[in-house]
Amino acid sequence: MRTAIVGGGAAGFFLAINLKEMCPQMEVTIFEKAKKVLAKVEVSGGGRCNCTNSFEGVTDLQQVYPRGHRLLKRLFKTFDYHDAYQWFEDHGVRLVTQDDHCVFPASQDAHTIINLFLAEARRMGIEVRTQCRIETLEALKDYDFIALTTGGGTAALAGIPTTEPVPSLFTFSIADEALHALMGTVVEDATAWIPGTKLKATGPLLITHWGMSGPAILKLSSHAARELHDHHYQMPLAVNWTGLKEPEIQQALRDIMAQHPQKQIATIRPLGLPSRLWEYLVQKTLGERAQNRWQNLNQKELNRLTNALCNDQYQIAGRAAFKDEFVTCGGISLDAINPNTLQAKALPQLYFAGEVLDIDGVTGGFNFQAAWTTAYVVSMAINQQACCSRSPSEE
Ligand SMILES: Cc1cc2nc3c(=O)[nH]c(=O)nc-3n(C[C@H](O)[C@H](O)[C@H](O)COP(=O)(O)OP(=O)(O)OC[C@H]3O[C@@H](n4cnc5c(N)ncnc54)[C@H](O)[C@@H]3O)c2cc1C
């Protein structure tokens, strides 16, 4: 029996190797349109490959998979991050988990993963055909099984219902020169949200020379990928710089008023806020009165400062890249596939794995984990289907 895998990326190789391990007699061929396979793995995680995550602190998969969390919850019963961790270690790749729960090869080098995949493919006789773009499924009609692992934005090939691919994981451009001057400033415990929606994310926020970045913004871009696309990346943005609620913030300001009445407002920063950011917020909120002392602050100004700390308003003016890392939101519609096997409902010998599916995660190794899980599930499903269709004499 023969399986064609279209796409020589993370999902394609993981699928091929597992299928061959489960079913050694299966002929497996990977078709890759580019000269080089595993190109994204090579550049992933800044060349270190953040290959999974310990999922510590993730109480609901929707936090890390804005799309596809329900399906992944089901599929993780078959192959989850513990299994992926174990798989790599069993195949000789030692992994390390960072304090932020991201998992990398101990070598800190993505080539460790690439070399493993290439060596396993060679050892098991998986054929890898590069510079071989598959234009239609018709071209693969001699194969018993076809798996599409073509990555983001490529789902059209299947002729199966798709949701429109749009970018995810990007940073926000904000037209505010005074903010840009704070570039490099990091606030560890920020919350960013799109006012008037439920789209919200927390975590470190980095101010850049074009606007805002950092985990909180990347997460928000992922959760809001479709809404932002539909609004041409022009939407309001609000930030709580403190991780605290309004009454706690106002109390912190009152405490400073009581302790440092003679000091200038901008010189005593509340709640451990970076001093440059505090100066910026005071200037933006109080204007000419920013030079005042704490004792001169009236109730209205106190309220406005509190608001600047917990509901600071901006306007997103566009999207900008994040170290070239982005994933595609959208792809093969999950309604069009069998949720247990990832098999096309309309075409039983056609399967999907990886980013071609309408599943995507935030940064932190979650996207590769989705690729490993979906690829593993497909390898099992093809193996099972092959076993069922194999005649007893072939056993
Ligand atoms: C710069 C960057 C850094 C990243 N870092 C991380 C990270 O550290 N951790 C993480 O979890 N995620 C990361 N990601 C996301 C992650 O790389 C992807 O989610 C993952 O690669 C998806 O794997 P895939 O196999 O589904 O798709 P891909 O890796 O995109 O592979 C698909 C392959 O299919 C080929 N192909 C497409 N169409 C055809 C066709 N018609 N015929 C033949 N071949 C075809 C493509 O050339 C490609 O090689 C990063 C992404 C980028 C861009």
The ligand as a Gaussian input file, in Angstrom:
#p B3LYP/6-31G(d) Opt

LIG

0 1
 C        9.622000      32.241000      11.582000
 C        8.693000      31.262000      12.256000
 C        9.030000      30.778000      13.510000
 C        8.167000      29.871000      14.145000
 N        8.531000      29.387000      15.380000
 C        7.718000      28.504000      16.004000
 C        8.088000      27.914000      17.261000
 O        9.188000      28.154000      17.781000
 N        7.215000      27.054000      17.857000
 C        6.011000      26.720000      17.272000
 O        5.267000      25.921000      17.855000
 N        5.657000      27.222000      16.063000
 C        6.482000      28.090000      15.418000
 N        6.114000      28.581000      14.204000
 C        4.897000      28.034000      13.560000
 C        5.275000      26.643000      12.965000
 O        6.469000      26.756000      12.207000
 C        4.155000      26.095000      12.089000
 O        2.963000      26.053000      12.832000
 C        4.515000      24.675000      11.611000
 O        5.693000      24.744000      10.824000
 C        3.386000      24.064000      10.798000
 O        3.859000      22.850000      10.266000
 P        3.232000      22.256000       8.930000
 O        4.040000      21.048000       8.611000
 O        1.786000      22.135000       9.086000
 O        3.468000      23.388000       7.821000
 P        4.814000      23.914000       7.195000
 O        5.935000      23.825000       8.162000
 O        4.487000      25.243000       6.619000
 O        5.118000      22.898000       6.023000
 C        4.321000      22.801000       4.867000
 C        5.186000      22.389000       3.699000
 O        4.360000      22.076000       2.597000
 C        4.974000      22.537000       1.425000
 N        3.915000      22.679000       0.392000
 C        2.879000      23.554000       0.387000
 N        2.092000      23.357000      -0.681000
 C        2.653000      22.318000      -1.374000
 C        2.267000      21.656000      -2.580000
 N        1.199000      22.014000      -3.287000
 N        3.057000      20.618000      -3.004000
 C        4.151000      20.251000      -2.285000
 N        4.546000      20.868000      -1.149000
 C        3.794000      21.868000      -0.700000
 C        5.610000      23.851000       1.856000
 O        6.654000      24.232000       0.982000
 C        6.136000      23.471000       3.258000
 O        7.442000      22.954000       3.214000
 C        6.951000      29.465000      13.536000
 C        6.617000      29.972000      12.272000
 C        7.470000      30.848000      11.635000
 C        7.092000      31.362000      10.268000

